[in-house]
Amino acid sequence: MAGHTAKLALEDGTIYTGRGFGAKGETFGEVVFNTSMTGYQEVLTDPSYTGQIVAMTYPLIGNYGVNDDDRESSKPRVQGFLVRELSRLPSNFRSQRTLDDYLNEHNILGMEGIDTRALVRRLRVRGSMNGVLSSLDLENASLVHKARTSPHIVGRDLVREVVPSKPFTWSEGFTNPFVCYLPSHPPTHHVVALDFGMKQNILRCLVQVGCKVTVLPGTCGADDVLALKPDGIFLSNGPGDPEPLTYAIETIQRLAGKKPLFGICLGHQLIGLALGAKTFKLKFGHRGANQPVLNQQTNRVEITTQNHGFAVQTETLPSDLEPTHVNLNDRTLEGMRHKRLPIFSVQYHPEASAGPHDSGYLFEEFRKMMG
């Protein structure tokens, strides 16, 4: 197939050569992989992928095109996109443009034609690594040097790159007739959502279960939140390392016990840090729509969507926090709750638009907690 030459260089010196699509140029980031079979548009637009070059393990990507309804934010957030084979002829009645056109429109680099299985195996064995994706500089030694000298994700505050510029309200629940995994309730509770890089479907789920939602940038303080007199406070997902976000940790410490708190992904990690636990970086992270999690309260297994490279250390939980969910692949912490205060959180994504929807009940639990 026709296409310009592109190369991916990893910091360990490995080079992958393929065909570029989307925009031309050069970009760097942490190279990670996602094991979902569907939902590539949700992956592309999830702000949690800021600072990362994402490889899809499913071999054919782009086959159902791109539409405006399945976005999780206003634009793609990945640094680059790697696939085994790009479909240039999408076949879906909801498709509005090709994946190639969509990435080109937003100046995002893509590359196809590489052995993604070999790449994923390398990342699983050696861990996630920095990489450079380029269609401009094709000199191997130069690219490897750039990969080795590019900034690492640990210690960086990536949230400031994706937080909204000002507060806003959200009133849209589920509008797609094919999406009906949560019952509709009239608006009875006011939720303030701190946005650290939030997926839009979280907002839809909150509205669906009966919440009036005001969104504040994640950089806002506790006084800004409490001034709105919320019935509950939501802490969103977001990109990168939670430890540099000292402003968010201090805000959560001041909010704990004032109102019910519900956190997802980065919000879960920030709750852990605020209440005395520690976080650590996973070797290659959990990213995909097929991650098994045991709900220790019901003894049921939930299939979940996940996207995180950091986790809360179970053994560091203070006595007031108890585990509620555990990952069945590596036994890492996937959920916790406070024994005395109305606070709970999960590491995975119960709002996953592309599915699965096993954990959607958590939004209803949040509504009941506020009641």
Helices and strands as residue ranges (DSSP letters): E 5-10, E 15-22, E 26-34, H 40-45, G 47-49, E 52-56, E 60-61, E 80-82, E 85-86, H 99-105, E 109-112, H 116-126, E 129-134, H 140-149, G 159-161, E 168-170, E 189-195, H 200-208, E 211-217, H 222-226, E 232-235, H 246-255, E 261-264, H 266-274, E 279-295, E 300-312, G 314-316, E 321-327, E 333-338, E 343-346, H 361-370
